[in-house]
């Protein structure tokens, strides 16, 4: 009896343990589905999650989870959660859900009763060209056995139980068209459905035109002629539109509207900055060496407006860049050029920027910080021996693995085993190595991502056999075993990634000129940590950073850093004072010189006296704290300045006693430190190369670019469609990975 009780107790304990494990797995699965759904609701996942709600079903007796289900929020139907995508297709797309409004609810003809088949086919939602030809498993075409698809009496045909159509199921579309023609002839005044009003049609076509214009090359005008697109317009009650309608007066009117709005905003501003991006020569392969130079206008209130595009073939001379910039300024403000207080451009324009600054003492012309950081990677590539050594070793390893079939097969076998898929190590073309580190960086990433598979290759019999006869194989094997090789490779990869990540943040955040000194200080601090982690002397790297810093440095960096209340530091007395202690003696002199240059001669001594007062008194603590107040960005999660315009507004409204210094401050601290703006789609480059020598075509392209750029700057959308598509695919892959992990973890439940 005691033994029986012991067995029962043990069985009960095992059962309870199994129930808890099951409940834990179900809870994890439910949380994974909820995470995927929350991302989707924010626009970062599949569409169907807006209608499917994960449910955790619990046991009423134990209170533990016993199942995970999906509930349709439209009709409250409940389904298994094993395959949400299939559930969406079967329940939503196929019309099972009575409350889901979808254009994909038409049922296949074979599932419709004979009496209603023709009515269904002849409806406006099904056209004869929508039924695709199919083949039976034996390769023969369809016929329609035992299926009456038409009422014979309607066409004066004798009654027969099974009507065979000589063309098979494809005849159904033609028969539907015949019936439609007969109906129109009998009732010419009637039209199915509710017709749209003229205002609704005009509004819809306007939205369509805006979408085509603002896509700027991603949507081809000729695609408006596509028969499926025309069928769509007809389906929703819109007239057919022709490409020429969108490239004539409608385009001109939209351009004039956008241009007038832009010019009105510029007139309202007291001053502005010109941003010029695209002068650096790039190789666009099939699309030639045509550069698109974007010229935008930055206003003190933080907004940017598109001005013009310049198409440059190959590398343009500095004098030409100077002329374009001067023409752009005079085109905006005429003879009152003092309204333009500065220019920011990529590094190519250094000479042109300096000439314009010397000719106009009130201007501050800067080099782009994004370009400066990217150029630093080129400096590393050319001048650090570590980079050359690691690159050569990776090339040797990649070429050996890729081109030796026995080794490659073994490598792919272990890749499949370890990572679930196989790939070749991507090798850069030799001619690109000297000026484009991107392909080399990709090769390094491939090598690091394959480390486990490469180590297993060394243990494979095929590699051992090759190593007996091949000296190169033995050298590659020693390299893979060498801890120093992997340390150096990871060090180079991390240093490049460090700089690339900072450059990406600069491109995304678009810092102002006052942020330049802190950015370079941040880079130096990160390089020190990198050097300590990988036990690499930092002297050579620091030397290259200092050299690149001096090439990009402008006295406005130091002056803006001192004058911007955002960087005031609280001292022991409680005052908020400018951070002069973070400047070198040379930078302090630069501040005095720049302020003296930016004011009139008779105000120079007054401005310097006010600078001394600013240095000793600073800003009222309450106002300083208000300027420096931060909040969390809901998208990135990072802490951001709550009101970036506060720095300028404090000088204009509160620090009014600094009459001369205040003029410099409000013009200086709003200046952007980067010129990078809109990214151009490849399709637009193709347009330019194809029509760049036609004056009419080029005029239309200019207008299209202006309309699209104006709209995207309004939405603060700086990425290209290619970038968005890549992000979309990556998000889809992430969702699949999460679902797969959830399903695998609960496969035994």
Secondary structure as UniProt FT lines:
FT   HELIX           2..41
FT   TURN            42..43
FT   HELIX           47..50
FT   STRAND          52..58
FT   TURN            60..62
FT   STRAND          65..72
FT   TURN            73..75
FT   STRAND          78..80
FT   HELIX           84..87
FT   HELIX           88..93
FT   TURN            98..99
FT   TURN            103..104
FT   HELIX           109..111
FT   HELIX           114..121
FT   TURN            124..125
FT   HELIX           128..130
FT   TURN            137..138
FT   TURN            145..146
FT   HELIX           152..155
FT   TURN            166..167
FT   HELIX           168..170
FT   HELIX           171..186
FT   TURN            188..189
FT   HELIX           198..215
FT   TURN            216..217
FT   HELIX           221..225
FT   HELIX           227..235
FT   TURN            236..237
FT   HELIX           243..246
FT   TURN            247..248
FT   HELIX           249..268
FT   STRAND          272..277
FT   HELIX           285..287
FT   TURN            288..289
FT   STRAND          290..299
FT   TURN            300..301
FT   STRAND          304..313
FT   HELIX           318..333
FT   TURN            334..335
FT   HELIX           337..339
FT   STRAND          340..345
FT   HELIX           347..349
FT   HELIX           350..359
FT   TURN            361..362
FT   STRAND          364..367
FT   HELIX           369..383
FT   HELIX           385..403
FT   HELIX           405..419
FT   HELIX           430..432
FT   TURN            433..435
FT   HELIX           438..449
FT   HELIX           451..457
FT   TURN            458..459
FT   HELIX           461..469
FT   HELIX           471..481
FT   HELIX           483..509
FT   HELIX           513..515
FT   HELIX           516..534
FT   HELIX           539..552
FT   HELIX           555..563
FT   HELIX           565..567
FT   STRAND          569..570
FT   TURN            572..573
FT   STRAND          576..577
FT   HELIX           580..582
FT   HELIX           585..598
FT   HELIX           601..603
FT   HELIX           604..617
FT   HELIX           621..627
FT   STRAND          630..632
FT   TURN            634..636
FT   STRAND          639..641
FT   TURN            644..645
FT   HELIX           646..653
FT   TURN            656..657
FT   HELIX           659..668
FT   TURN            669..670
FT   HELIX           682..691
FT   TURN            692..693
FT   HELIX           695..715
FT   HELIX           721..745
FT   TURN            746..748
//
